[in-house]
Amino acid sequence: MSAGEEDAGLYDAGEDGYQPQGAARGVTPPVALVYLASRDYQLSAAGLFTSQHPIDQRVQLALLIKKGSSPAAPEQGFDWTTPFAVGEMLQSDVEDRIRNALFRARITSREVTEVRIVAESPVRGRVSWVYTYRRNDGAEVSVQGG
C-alpha cells in the first residue's frame, strides 16, 4: 500500500481526517500590550504579555515613545529633543507637548478626557511629568514619563 492510499477518496481535497486536538490552552491572547517607558512590553509573573485597554495602549505609545523613533510613523511620539522651557513656563510647555502628541496619534476627546498634567524638574535638565486622563468608560488612568 502506498502513502495516502488508505484514506484515498474519504475526504475532499485539502482536508485531513480527524486529528485529536492537544490540551486546550486557558490563555487568551492580549488585546493590547502594556508598553513601558523602558521601551519594553510588560510581562506577567507567568512570563506572558500583559493585556490592557486598547485606548490606554494608544495613549502610552503616543506619550512614551520618543518622537521620530517609531519607524512606521515618524511624527508619532513625545518630543524629547527640543529643550524644555524652564521655571513657570515648564508646566505649559509639557502640557503643549502632551496634547500635541495625542493629537498626532489621533486620540480624540471622545476617547479620553484630560484630568490633569503635572510637570516638574527636580534636577536641572531633567523633566518628569504625569498625565492623568479619563476614558469614555469612566476609568481614570495615569501615564508617567521622564
C-alpha positions in Angstrom: 0.0 0.0 0.0 1.4 3.4 -0.9 1.4 6.5 1.2 -2.1 8.0 1.5 -3.8 5.1 -0.3 -5.6 4.0 2.9 -7.6 7.3 3.2 -7.8 8.0 -0.5 -11.3 9.3 -1.5 -12.6 9.7 2.0 -12.1 13.5 2.3 -12.3 16.5 0.0 -9.1 17.9 -1.4 -7.2 19.8 1.2 -9.0 18.2 4.1 -7.4 15.9 6.6 -9.1 13.2 8.6 -9.9 13.7 12.3 -6.9 14.8 14.2 -7.1 14.7 18.0 -6.5 18.2 19.5 -3.9 18.9 22.1 -4.8 20.2 25.5 -6.9 23.4 25.4 -5.0 26.5 26.5 -6.7 28.7 29.0 -4.8 31.8 27.9 -6.5 34.3 25.7 -4.1 36.5 23.6 -3.8 40.1 24.8 -5.9 42.7 23.0 -3.4 45.5 23.6 0.1 45.1 25.2 1.3 47.3 28.1 4.1 49.5 26.8 6.6 50.6 29.4 8.8 53.7 29.4 11.8 51.4 29.4 11.0 50.6 25.8 9.7 47.1 26.5 6.4 45.3 27.0 5.2 44.3 30.4 5.2 40.6 31.3 3.1 38.9 33.9 4.6 36.6 36.6 3.9 33.7 34.3 6.0 35.2 31.6 3.1 36.1 29.3 2.4 39.6 27.8 0.1 41.7 30.0 -3.1 43.0 28.3 -4.7 46.4 28.8 -7.5 48.5 27.3 -6.7 49.5 23.7 -7.1 53.2 24.4 -4.6 53.0 27.2 -2.1 51.4 24.8 -2.6 54.1 22.2 -2.0 56.8 24.8 1.1 55.1 26.1 2.5 54.7 22.6 1.8 58.3 21.9 3.5 59.6 25.1 6.2 57.1 26.0 7.8 56.7 22.6 10.3 59.4 21.6 9.1 61.4 18.6 10.7 60.1 15.4 11.9 56.8 16.9 8.9 54.8 15.6 9.9 53.6 12.1 6.3 53.3 10.8 5.2 56.8 11.8 8.0 59.4 12.2 5.6 62.1 13.5 4.3 59.9 16.3 5.6 60.2 19.9 6.5 62.7 22.6 9.0 65.4 21.7 12.1 64.9 24.0 14.6 66.5 21.6 13.5 70.2 21.8 14.8 71.8 25.0 12.1 72.3 27.7 11.2 75.7 29.0 12.3 76.4 32.5 10.6 77.9 35.6 7.0 78.9 35.3 6.8 78.0 31.6 7.7 74.3 32.1 4.1 73.3 33.0 2.6 74.9 29.9 5.4 73.5 27.7 4.8 69.9 28.9 1.0 70.4 28.5 1.5 71.5 24.9 3.8 68.6 24.1 1.4 66.0 25.6 -1.6 67.5 23.8 0.4 67.7 20.6 1.5 64.0 20.8 -2.1 62.9 21.5 -3.3 65.0 18.5 -0.7 63.4 16.2 -1.8 60.0 17.4 -5.4 60.9 16.5 -6.6 60.4 20.1 -9.7 62.5 20.4 -11.7 64.0 23.3 -14.4 61.4 22.6 -11.9 58.7 23.7 -10.1 60.4 26.6 -10.7 63.4 28.7 -7.8 65.2 30.3 -8.0 65.3 34.1 -4.6 66.8 35.0 -1.0 67.2 33.9 1.7 67.6 36.5 5.2 68.5 35.3 8.3 69.1 37.4 12.0 69.4 37.0 13.5 68.0 40.2 17.0 68.2 38.8 18.2 70.8 36.4 18.0 69.5 32.9 15.6 66.6 33.8 11.9 66.8 33.3 9.3 64.4 34.6 5.5 64.5 34.1 2.3 62.6 34.9 -0.6 62.7 32.6 -3.9 61.6 34.1 -7.0 61.1 31.9 -10.4 59.5 32.0 -11.5 57.0 29.3 -15.0 57.2 27.9 -15.9 54.2 30.1 -15.2 56.3 33.2 -11.9 54.7 34.2 -9.1 57.1 35.3 -5.6 56.2 34.2 -2.2 57.9 34.6 0.9 57.7 32.4 4.2 58.8 33.8 7.2 60.0 31.7 10.6 61.4 32.2 
